Amino acid sequence: MAAPIASAGPAAAGTGAQEQVSARPALSLLASLFFMWGFITVINNTLLPHLRSVFDLDYTQTTLIESVWFIAYFVASMPAAALIARVGYQRALVIGLGIMAAGTLGMVLASHRVSFAITLTALFVIASGITLLQVAANPYVAVVGPPESAPARLNLVQAFNSLGTTLAPLFGGYLILGRSTSGNAAAGTVLTPAERLADAQSVQLPYLIVAAILIGLAVVIARFPLPAMGDGGTARRAAGAARAGRSLWRHRNLVLGVPAIFIYLIAEIGVSNLFISFASQPEIGDLTHAQASRYLFLLWGGMMVGRFAGSYLMQSRPAETVLAAAAVGACAVMLVAAFATGPVALWALISVGLFHAIMFPTIFTLGIRGLAPLTEAGAGLLIMAIAGGALVVVQGWAADRFGLQRSFLITAACELYVLAYALWGCRPGPAPSA
């Protein structure tokens, strides 16, 4: 699958100083997109415990909501790449923002009808719009400068994504959980039908605000003079070479990088989705959902700090070394969260954000390293792997059967694969034989 907007490779994208300078306004604008899709994605973390109360869901059903969100990455990635090839990079961004706005308005309709089916559909639509933005923006940032600084550059821009994820729990905590009965009740409280109706309608204002911002951003991007980052002929030649020679599958760093992103997403989404429920447990934090959302702010804030720190460290240290250290740290704190109690377990789970921070952008840039004219096709496969977040439902199933804390052992196991990728899998070389 190709994402043709990114040019044929790092060299073609313009490595000269003048071209890098000319791309800075575009990168600044793209940072706003990273911010918005991070913001909207993490609103889900405050929305999930809210929906759990409104629709009386168990953990499996609750995590199924997020699975629908990430299934959109698998379903929409290839159509997104085809759309970019057909209408161009800039128009595709505008269309993606429009799709997201339509989905947020669907959430308003779902709250009015108190419909679980409409809620799932609206979230799928929002995620499809985000997929279109991801397929375009991540490879664009990765190839817009020198290849050796790509991990640092993508970590830096992803820090703005983390700024969005940091602010979203405050927004959702105040406008969704803080204005609902379930958000201010003790864990396990059963709502009356009237309270459920009122709680369902509390999401209307925040999603109307988000829809207005998305529409405004679409107008700005439609009028912005974005530089062209490649031509369709080059992209078509690259895609043809990939189909004819199947050379993508000869790159170990890509072949093992796709499951690395898939597995990492299970870890990241499992932590963020179940965080509020975890912090609300009497033996952990004994907090209301509204109170727990403020601690979720710290989790995502840690990811923002970690990305700025990771971008700095990668200026002088190999990206794979930093990734390996992050994987070891993440595994250690997840084991503490799974077996400790009280503030120790709570702060262990919060701290995993620092270690998770660099994982996606670093795996992504290591995965496309050395692909040259096949960069776009490899980037498309890596973006499709974000669908791994859909398997968070497995952790929801484990939480229902073995307890919420013990379910985080799944997260610890995911960190071990990331460690293996950092130590061996990301090295350029022949892919493992089937």
N, C-alpha and C positions, 0 to 999 in steps of 0.2 A: 504494500500500500504506500502511495507516495503522498507527500504534502508539498506540492511543487513550488510553493511560495518562497522557499528558503534558499534557492539557487543550488548549483551543482555541488557545492562543497565549500569549505572554509575559504579556499583561495579565491574562488569565484565570487564570494560574498563581499569581497573587498577588505583586504588586510592593510591597506595603506592608511597612514595617519589621517589624510584628508577625508577618506571615505568613512573612517570611524567617527570623526567629528561630525560629519553630515548625518550620521545615523543617530546621534544622541537625542535630538528632539523626538524621533520616532520611538526610541527606547523609553524615553520619559512618558510618552503617551501610553505605550504598552504596559508600563508599570501600573497605570491606573486600571487596566484590564485585569492584571494579576491581582490587584487589590480587590476588585469587585467579585471575581469568581471565588476568591478565598473567603470573602465576607459572606457571600450567599451560601457557600458550602457549609460554613460553620454555623450559620443560623439553624441548620438542621440539628446541630447538637443540642440546642435549647428547645427546638421544636419536638424532638423525639420523646423526651419525658412528658411533654405537654400532650402529644398525641396518644401516648401510652395511657394517660389518665382519661382523656376524652373518649377514646374508643375501647378502653378496658383491655389492653393488649398485654400478652406475656413478653418475655425478653426475645423469644424467637420471632414473634410477629413484629416487635418493635425494630429489630435489626433488619427484618425483611424490607422495611421502608427504605433503609439506606442501600440495601441490595438492589432495589429497583433503580435507585439513583445511579449506581455504578454500572449496572447492566447497560445503561445508556452509552457509556464510553465504548463498550464492545459493539453495540448496534450502530452507533452513529459515527464512529471513526472513519470507516471507509467511505460512506456517503459524504462526510465532511471534506475529505481529501478530494473527492470528485467534484464537489461544489467549488472548492478553491481553484481547481484547475479550470473550471468552466467560467467563473465570474471574476476571478482575481482575488488577491489578498484583501484589499481594502473593502470591497463590497461584501466579502465573506464575513469580515469582522462585524460590519453593520448588520448583516442578516443574523449572525449569532447573537448579538445583543437584542435584536428584535424577538428572536425565539425565546430568549431568557425572559424578556418583559412579558411575553404572552403567557409563559408558565407562571410567573408571579401573579398575574391577574387571575389565572386559573386557581391559585391558592385562595384568592379572595372568594371566588365562586364556591370552592370546596368548603370554606368556613361557613358560608351562608347556608349551604345545603346540608352541612355536617355529614359529608360523604367521604368515606375512606377510599373508595374507588377513584373519585375525582382528585383527591389528595395525591394518590400514587401517580395518576396520569400527569398532573401538574408538575410534580417533582421530576418525572421522567423528561418532560419537555424542557424544564430549566436545565437539567443536566445535559441534554442534547445540545443546547445552545453553548454551554460551557465547553463541551467536547470540541465543537467547531473552533472556538477560540484557542483551546489548548493545542490542537493539531497545527495551527498556524503559528502561534506565538512562541512556543518553546523552541522549535528548531530555528526560528528567526533569530532569537537572542543567541542561540548557541553558535551560529555561523556568521554573525555580523561582525566579528572581530577575529583576532588571532586564535587558532585552535588551542594553543597551550593555555590561554587564559579563559577558555570557555567555561570550565567548572566554576571559577570564581565569578565570572560575569553572570551566569545563570543563577548562582546562589544569591548574588546581590539583588537581581531583579525579583527573585522569589521571596526576598525579604519583604518586599512590598505586598506580596501575597500573604505573608505572615502578619503584616500589619492589619490587613483586612480580617484575618482569622482571629487576631487578638481583640479587635474592637467588636466583632460580631457577638460574642457572648454578653458583653455589656448591653448592646442594643437589644438582643433577644431576651436577655434576663429582665431588662426594665420594661420593654413593650409587650412581651409575650408572657413570660413567667411571672413577672412582678404585677401584672394586671389580671392574673387568673387565680381562681380558687386553688387549683391543683398546685400552682407554683409556690403558694404560701402555706400549704398544708404539710403535715408530717407525713413521712413515708408510709405508704400503705393505706392512706385515706381513700375511701370510696365516695365518689361524687354522686349527687342526686342528678336526675335527668335535666333539671333546670340549670344546675351548675355546669354540667357538660355543655349545654347549648351556649351559655355565656362564655365559657372558656374557649370553645371552638371559634367564636366570633372575635376573640381578642387578637387573632393574627391578621385581621383585615388592615389595620392601620400600618403596621410595619411592612407588609408586602405592597401596599399602595405606594409607600415612600420609596421602596426599592425599585418598583416599576418605573416611577418617574425619573429616578436617577439613571436607570439603564437607557431609557429613551433619550434623555439629555446627552448621555455619553455617545450614543449611536449617532446623533446629529453632529457632535463635535468631530468624531472620526470620519464621518462622511465628507466633511469639509476640509480635513487636514491633508496637507501634501505629503503623504507617506512615500518614501523612496521605494522604487522597484528593487526587489532582492533577487531577481533571476528571471529567466525567460522560459516560456512554456516548452520550446524546443529542447532545451537542455534537460528539463525535467522529464520529458517524454523519452529521451534517449536513455536517461538513468533508469527509468522504470522498465524500459525494454531490455536493458542489460540485466537487470535483476531477474526478469522472467526467463530470459534465454539461458543465462549461465547459472542461475540460482546461487550467485556469488554471495548473497546476503548470509546464507547459511554456513559459509566458510569462516565467518568471523566469530570467534569464541566470545569476545566481549559483548557482542550483540545477542547471540544465541542464549547465553546465560544471563544477560542483562534484562531480557524480557521477563523471565520468571522472577528476577530480583525485584523489579518494580511491582509485579503482580503480588508477590509475597509481602513486600514492604507495605503495600496499601492495606492488606489485611490487618497488619499491626497498627498502622496509624489510625485507620478508621475504627477499629475495635476499641482503641483507647478513647478516642474522642466521643464516640457514640455512647459508650457506657460510663463515661466519667461522672456525669451528674448522678446517675443511679448509684454508682460506687461511693461517691462522696456523701450521699444521703444515708448510707447504711448506718445503723446505730453503733456498730462496732468500729466504724471508720471515722466519719466526721459528724454524724447525727445532725445533718443540715437539711433545711428545706431545699427544694429544687431551685428557687430563686437565689438563695445563699450559695448553693453549690456552683451556680453559673459564674459567680465572681471568681471562684477558684479555677474554673475552666479558662477564664481570661488569663490566668497565670500560665497555664499549660501552653496556650497559643502564643503568649508573650515570650515564653522561653524559646519557642521555635523561631520567632523573629530575631531575638538576640543571637541564637545559635547560627542563623544564616549569615548575619553580619560578621560574627566571629569566624565562621567557616570560610567566608569569602576572604577575610584577612589572612587566615592561616594558610590558605591554598596559594597565596602569593609566594610563599617560601617553602612549602612542603607539598609532596605529591598528594594529589586528591585521593588516591586509593589508601594512603596511610591515614589520612584524616577520617575517611569512611570506616576503616577498620576499627579505629579507636572509638568512634561513635557507636558502632555495632556492639562492642564489648560493654560500653557504658549503658546502653539501652537494655541489653540482656540482664545486666546486674540489677538495675533498678526495677525491672519488671518482676524478677524473682522476689525482691523485697515486697513489692506491691501484692504479690500473690500469696505471701505467707505471713507478713506482719499485720498488725492492727493499729488502729488509732492514727495519730498524726504522722507516724513513721510511714505507714502504708500510703496515706494520702499524699505526702510530699514526695514519696518515691514515684508515684504515678504522675504527679505534676512535673517532676524533673525529667521525665522521658522526653518531653518536648525539646529540651536542649540537644539531646542526642539524635532525635528524629529529624531535626531541622535540615541537615544537609543531605539527607539520604536520597530523596527523589531527584533533586537537580544534579547531584553528583553521579548517581547511577545513570541518569539520562545521558550526561555528557561523556561518561566513560563508555557507555553502550554504543554511541555513534562515533567514537574515536577511530580514525583510520578508515572510515567507510568511503571517503572521497565522494565520487559521483553518486554513490548509493546512500548518502546521508539522509535524503528526504524519505526514502522508503524505510530505512531503519528507524527514523524518528516516528513514522506512522505506527510501526509495530510497537514501539515503546509506549506511545500514548494509548494504544489499544489495551496495553497491559494494565492501565489504571482500573480496568474492569475488575481487577483483583479485589477491590473494595467491596464488591458484591458478596464475596464469601464471608463477610463479617457475620452473616446469618449463622455460620458454623459456630462462632463464638457465642452468639445468642442462645443457640441450642445447648452448648456446653454450660452456659450460665444457668439455664433452667434445670439442668440435670445434676451438675456437680457444684454449683454455687458460683456466684459472680466473681469472687476473688480468684478461685482456682482457674476460671476461664482465661485469665491473663497468662497462664502458662503457654497458651497458643501463641501469644504475642512474643514471649521469650524465645520460642522455637523459631519464629520468623526472623528474629534478629540474628540467629546463628547462620541462616542462609545468606543474609547480607554480609556477614563477616567472611564467609567462604568466598563470596563474589569479590570482596575487596582484596583478599589475600591471593586469590588465584584466578577466579573467573573473569576479571576485567582485563587481564593481560591480553594484548593482541596476539592472535595465533589461530591455528586451525580449530574449528569447532569440534566438540566431542562427537564421535561417530554415533549414529543411531543404533 
